[in-house]
Amino acid sequence: MLLPGFGEVFVSARVRLVLALAVTVVITPIVTPYIPAVPDTPIETLTMLGREIVIGLFLGGLTRMMVAALHIAGTIMGFQSSLANAQQFDPVNASQGSLIGTFLNILGVFLIFVTDLHHMMLMAVADSYQVFQPGAPLPIGDFANTAIRTLADSFLLAMQIASPLIVMGMLFYLGLGLLARLMPQVQVFFIAIPIQIFLAFMVMAVSLSAGMMWFLGSFQGKFQGLLLGG
C-alpha cells in the first residue's frame, strides 16, 4: 500500500493485489518459523493482525518520509527558480506539486527500481518478522523515535539536495539588490525572472546527479538499519 513504486495510485489495483499475493507466496516459507500458532479466540487473532498491520504501516511510512524529501527539495528549488507557480499533478503524491518536485519524485522512484533498492524494501518486510516478533508487544516508543528522526532526516536531505539552488538564489538576489540600488531605472523584475530560470536550470544540470546519488545513499542507509545484516 505504501512502498514507492508498488503502492502508487496510478498502478492498477489488480496489479497491486497480484504483487501483494506474489510477495506473500515468496516470503511465507521464510517467515513461517517466526509466526506463532493461531490464537484460540478471535479477539487475540484480530489483535495479532492489528499489530502486523501497524508494523507494515510503520515500514511503509518510513519509506514515504524518505521519498517526501524529493518533494520538499523540488518545492524549495521551485521557489529559488521562480517556477513555484508552475504546478503539475504529482502521481507519486497524488496531488498538485511544483514542476521540479514532480520531476524529482518520478526520477527518484525510477532510480530506486533501476538500482534494485526495491529488493531491499522487500527484504526489510521479510526481516521485520524477526526484528518485530509476531505476537510480541509493539515498541511504540521506538516507533515514535524512529519516525521523528526519519522525518527530521527527510527535511535535512531535502535541504542538502536543494542547497546548490539555495546558494544560487541567495547570490542572485544579492546581485539584483545591488543592481536595483546602483541603477534604479532598470526594470529588475522583467530582467530577473528569465535569467533566474536559466541559471536554475544550469545549476540543476550540474548538481542533479550528485543530489540523486545522495538521496539513494540516504535511502539505502535508512533501510540497512532495518535489515538484520545492517
Sequence and secondary structure as in RCSB ss.txt:
>XXXX:A:sequence
MLLPGFGEVFVSARVRLVLALAVTVVITPIVTPYIPAVPDTPIETLTMLGREIVIGLFLGGLTRMMVAALHIAGT
IMGFQSSLANAQQFDPVNASQGSLIGTFLNILGVFLIFVTDLHHMMLMAVADSYQVFQPGAPLPIGDFANTAIRT
LADSFLLAMQIASPLIVMGMLFYLGLGLLARLMPQVQVFFIAIPIQIFLAFMVMAVSLSAGMMWFLGSFQGKFQG
LLLGG
>XXXX:A:secstr
  STTTS TTS HHHHHHHHHHHHHHHHHHHGGGS    SSHHHHHHHHHHHHHHHHHHHHHHHHHHHHHHHHHH
HHHHHTT TT EEEETTTTEEEEHHHHHHHHHHHHHHHHTTHHHHHHHHHHHHHHHS TTS   HHHHHHHHHHH
HHHHHHHHHHHHHHHHHHHHHHHHHHHHHHHH TTS HHHHHHHHHHHHHHHHHHHHHHHHHHHHHHHHHHHHHT
TSTT 
